[in-house]
Amino acid sequence: MTYKEYQYPMPEEKQVRVITDTDAANEGDDQFAIVHTLLSSKFDNVAMIAAHFGTRNENTMQESYDELIRIFGKMGFDPEGVVVHGARHA
């Protein structure tokens, strides 16, 4: 997935394939990094993997997944095939 709504898009041969592993629901800095990654024409976003954070409960990976889905929704991007669940256990 590459954002292409720029007047001068990045040539394909200069793009970098990126897989982002993120604990998106843990701290507020992840949302900024995710949006920056998604809006960069330099990156071909192959996957966004929801990661666990801490040990406060067993659902932290699902919380990160839900946050990724929320971000994609607010940006009007289709998460299908890009946002994936991470490991079942921390």
Secondary structure, DSSP 8 states (H G I E B T S, - for coil): -----SSS---GGG-EEEEEEE-TTT-THHHHHHHHHHH-TTEEEEEEEE---SSS-TTHHHHHHHHHHHHHHHHT---TTTEEE--S--
